[in-house]
């Protein structure tokens, strides 16, 4: 039975598919991530494509190239897929297997083409060789793994197993239904080469997903390592900075200080206080990113915490002549992590003080609603530009605007607050107009 479909064209299409997938892999894996394997998969596609192309020229070029060399390239391409998986899994490359498949394929093709013209024997042995390589590839990807990687591995394993089954069917069909030449359009030959193209596409996507997952994992490890470094650094520095801050506070109240000494002590006190706040924020960030920042929910009084923070930051406000206006509802009780809520209020109020001019005013209020409880901090300061507001949702916003007295900022405060609020199932609203001031409202679930 002959098809109207020209098998030669299908073989050329399959070869082109191999090269396109090689190009796709080469383009998408061109990165600085030192992941082993993708280069071998791309090379494997190129070599397999060359083998298919030579096979498609059967009858046009000598049998040495269209059969023996063609079989060698196709099989060594499969060996490169195996090598890529071994390298990806950080296993030792088995060069015995790597070379025995293509060498055996080449030798048996030479023997049963040039010495004895037993073409069906050659086809059967070649099919069994490819089947063996495909099953080895399937076996190497049938390993326990985390779900995203497991899916990628299973794509390759299933595709390779199906292709191995097709090669077995081809071997059996060759024995039962011998064909006079290589390029003959029969149901079996057309199906085999169509399956070859489809399997190659699926395999290449499996390789690609494996690479992307590994790349994401390595990036995650780098970010985690960097975060842990900052976390440790902030933790180790907090103690000495806290000591300087405490000593400056004690010296500031000592009698007999001249004006120059008072200014120096005030500068030390201010600088150490700002640095200590930064380190506190970095520690919160470190715990958040490394997964160590877990809310410990309990009954928390917003009014009480707001009162504590107001008293803590009152000296900063007094330096600028800022008037605090408090309206604290005693019954505003929420279910949240007390330390996190304290950090949220402290950061928002610190920002309000920082961006409020001399003799300005800041109002701090707490209250209740039908859903829960809230606190609002509102100032008549410089406000926030519209483009800067949009950056507050970024994990590491590049906001470092100096305060009205030149206070330095690091852009972590409000963005950190958003994460802490979300961790405590709260809501965050900010309204600001440049030159008019800022209003920040935070709501939490009511304590039942």
N, C-alpha and C positions, 0 to 999 in steps of 0.2 A: 504494500500500500504506500503510495506516494502522496505527499501533501503539495498543495500549490505554494506553500510557504517555502522560500529558499533558505535552507539550513545555514548556508554560508553567511547570509545576511544576519541571521540570528546570532551566529558565533561572533561576527564583527560587533554587533550591538552589545553582546555580553562583554567583549573585550573593552569596548568604550565605557561600559558601566564600571568595570574595574578601575579604569584610569580616572574616571570622574570621581569615584569614591576615594581614590588615592589623593587626588587634588584636594577634595573636601577635607580629608584628614590632615593633609599637610598645611592647609590654610588655617584650620581651626585650632590646631595644636601648636601653632607657632607662637610660643610664649616662653617666658623665662622660668616657668615652673619645671623643676628637674624631675619630671615623671618619666620613667622608662617604659617602653613598649610601643607608644604611638608611631615612632619613626619606623619600627619594624613592620607594623601593620600597613603603613603607607607603602613601604618598599614591597611588601608581599602583594599588594594590589597591583603595583606596577609590573612586577614579574609575571604574575598570573595573567595580566592583560596582554603582555608580550606573547606568552605561550598560546593564549587563545587566538591572537591575531595570526600567528604562524600557522596554527591549525586551520584557520579559515582560508589560508592560501594553499591548502592541499590540492595537488594536481597542477599548481602553477609553479611551485618551487620544489626542489628535490625532497624526497621522503625524509632524508636525514634531518632537515630543518622543520618540515611540516608535521613530522611525527615524533622523532626521537628528541630533538632539541625542544620542540613544543611541549612534550610531556615533562621534560626536565624543568622548564620554566614554570609550568603550572604547579608541579609538585614542590619545587623549592619556594614558590610563593606561599603555599600552605605551610611549609616549614617555618617561614618567617612569621606567619600568624601565631604559630606555636611559641616561637622564640619571644615574640612580643608579649604574650600572656605570661610566660615564665618570668620575664623581666618585670612586668607590671606587678606580679605577685612577689617579686624579690626572691625568686627561686633560682637555683643554679641552672644554667642552660644545659640541656642534654644534647650535646653535639653528635652523639651517636645516632639518636633519633633524627636530629636536624638534617644530617647528611644521608642517612641510609635510605630515606624515602625518595629523594630526588635521584640519587645515584642508582638505586634499584630500578626506578621508573625508566631512567635513561638506558641502562644496560639491557633490560628486558625488551625495550622498544627496538634497540639495535639488533638484538638476537632474532626477534620474531618479525622483523621487517626486512633486514638485509641478508641474514644468514638463512633463516627459514621464513617463508612468507605465510606464517600462521597469524594472520591479522586478528582473528577472533580471540586467540589466546592472549595476544597483546592487549586487546581491548578489555578482556576480563581482568587480567593482572593489573592494568592501569586503574580500572574502576575499583578494584579491591585495595590498591595502594591509597587512592584518594579517600576511600571509605575509612581506612585505618587512620589516616591523618585527621580526618574530620571527627572520628570518635575520640582520638587523643585530645583534640581541641575541646570537644564537649566535656570530657572528663576533667580537664584542667579548669574549666569554668563552673563545674558543679561543686562549689565550696561554700561553707557557711559564711555569711556576711551580713552586714547591716542592710536594711530593706532597700534603700536606693541603689546601692552597689549590687545587691542580690538580684534586683530586677535586670540591671544591665548585664550581669553575668548569665542570667537565665536566657536572655535574648540570644546571646551567642551560643549557649549550650543547646538550646532547642533547635536553632537554625542549623547548627553543625550536625546534630543528630538526624534531622530530617534530610539534610543533604547526603549524609552517610547512607541513609536508607535508599535514597534515589540512586546512589552509585551501586548499591547491592542489586537493586531492581535492574539497572542497566547491565550488570554482569550476568544476571540470570537471563535477561532478554537476549543478550548476545549469544548465549549458548543455545537458547530455544529457537531464536529467529535470526540466524546469521544474515549479515548484510554484505553486499559485494564491495562496497568502498566506504571510505570514512564520511564523506559529505553526502549523505542520503537523507532525504526528508521522510521520516517515518514518525508515527505517533510517539515512539520511545525516544528517538533522537531529538525531536523538536521539544518534547517535554523536559528532557534532561538539560538541554542548553538554556531553556527558559528558566528552569529551576535554578540553574547555576547563576544566572544573572540576579534572580530574586534573592537567593541565599546570600549572595555577595553583598547586596544592598543591606539586608537585615544584619549580617555579620558586622559590616562596617559601622552601622548605627550602634550596634552593641558595643564595639570597641570605643566609639565616640562617647557614649554614655559612661562607660567605665572611666575614660580619661577625665570627663567633666566632673564626675563624682570625686575622683581622687584629687583633682585640682581644688575643688571646693573644700575638701577635708584638709588639705595642706594649708590653704589660706586660713581656714578656721584655726588650725594649730598655731600659725604665725601670729594671728590676732590675739589668740588666747595667751601665747607666750609673752607678747608685748604688754598685754593688759596686766598679766601677773607681775611683770617687771615693774610697771608703774605702781601697782598695788603695793608691792614690797617696799619700793622706794618711798612712797608716801607714808607707809606705816613706820618705817625706820626714822624718817625725818620728823614725824609728828611729835615724838617725845622731846627732842632738843628744842624745836620751835616753840612747843608749849611751855617749856621751862623759861625760855627767853621772854615769852609773852607774860608769864606770871611774875617774873622778876621785874619787868618793866612796869607792871601795874603796881607792884610794891614800892619801887623807887619813885614813881610818880606822886605817891602820897607822902613821901618822906619830907620832913620839915627842913628849912634852910636852903632849898634849891634856888639858885639864881634863874633869871629869865632864860639865859642861854642853855643852862642845864635842863630846864623844863622843856624847852623846844626840842632838844636832842632826845630826851626820854620820850616825849610825845611822838616823835618820828619813829623811834624804835618800837614803841607800843603799837602804833598804827601799822607799821610794816609787818611786824610779827603777827598781829591779829589777822591781817589780810592773807598772809602766807599760811597761817594755821587754818583759816577757812578754806583756802584752796586745797590743802592737804586733806581736809575732811571730805571735800567734794571728790577728790581723786580716789579716796578710799571707798566712798560710796559707789563710784564708777567701777572700780576694780571688783567689788563684790557683785555688782550687777552683771558685768560682762562675764565673770568667771562662774556665775550661777550660785555664788555663795550668799547673795543678797535675797533672803527669803523673808517675806512679811510674817511677823508674829502678831496675829490679830488679837486684839483685846479691846475692852471699853476704854475709849480715849476722850477726854474733854477738850474740845477745840478751844474753849475759852481759857482754860487753865494753861494750855500750851502757848496760846497767843500771848497771854500775860507774861509767861516766863521769857519768851523770845523778846518781847517788847522791853522788858527790864534789862535783859542781856545786852541789847543793842542801843539802849538809851544813851549811853555815853557817846557813841558815834553820832547820834542825832543831835545831841547837845552841842558838839563841836561846830556844827553847821547852823545852829539856832533853829532846828526843825521842830515843829510842834506836833506831838503825837495826839491824835484824837481817837479814843478807844470806845467802842460800844460792844461789849462782850456779853453775849447771852449765856448765862450759866448752864442752861439745860442743853446746849449744843454738844451732844455726846455721840461719837461715831464708833464704828467697828473698824479698827485699822492698826497698823504698827506704829507705836508711840514715837520711837526714834526717827522713823521715816517722816512722819508728819511734822515732827520738830525740825528736821532738816529742810522740809519743804517750806515751812513758814519762815525759818531763818534766812533761807536763800532769797525768797521773794521780798522780805522786808529789808534785807541788806541791799538788794538791787534798788528798792525804792529810795533808801537813804542815799545811796551812791549817785542816783540820777535826779535828786531833788536839790534845787539851788539853796543858797543861804536864806534862812528865815522862811523856808517853805513849810508845807504841812503835809502830814501823812495820816490817813484814817485807817484804823484796823477794826473790823467788825466781824462778829460771828452771828449765826442765826440758824433757823430751822425752816424746812420746806416740807411739802407732802412726801417727797422722795427720801430726803435725808437732811444732812446739816452742811453748812458751808462757812467759809470765812472769806472775807474780801479785804484786800489791801489796795488802797488807792492813793496816788500822790499827784501833786501838781508840778511834776518835774519836766524834764526835757522831752519825754516821750520816746517812742521807738519808730524808726522809719519803716515804711510798709515792706520794703524788700528784706529788711532785717527780721521782721516778724516771721516771714516764711521760712527762714533758716532755723528757727527754734525747734523744728521737728527733726532736724538732722542729728545723728548720733554724736558727732563731734563738730558742732557749729563753729564757724570761723568768725565769732563775734568777740571783739576785744575793744569795745568802745570805752574810753576813759570817762570817769564820773565828772561831776560839775567842779570838783576840787582836784581833778587830775588823778582820782583813784584808779588804780589799774584793775582790769578785769580779764578773765580768761575764757568767757563765753560758755562756761559749763553750767552755771546756776539754773537758769530757767529750763534748759534742755534736760538737766538732771531731774528737775522737779516733775517734768512731764512723765518721765519713766517711773519715778517713785509713786506718782499719783495713779498711773495705770496699774502698777503692781498692787495697789490697794483698792482697785476697782472704783476709782474716783474719776471726776471730770474736771477739766481745766479750761478756763476761758480767759482770754486776754484781749483787752481793748486799749488801744493807744493811738494818740495823735501827736505828731511831732510838734513840740512846743507847748502842748496842752497838758500832758501828763499820761499816766498809765493806770489802768484798773485791772487787777487780777482777781478772779474768783475761782475758788476750788471747792468742789462739793464731794462729800463722801456718803457712803451708805449709813443710814441711821442705825444706831445700836438698838436691837429689839429688847 
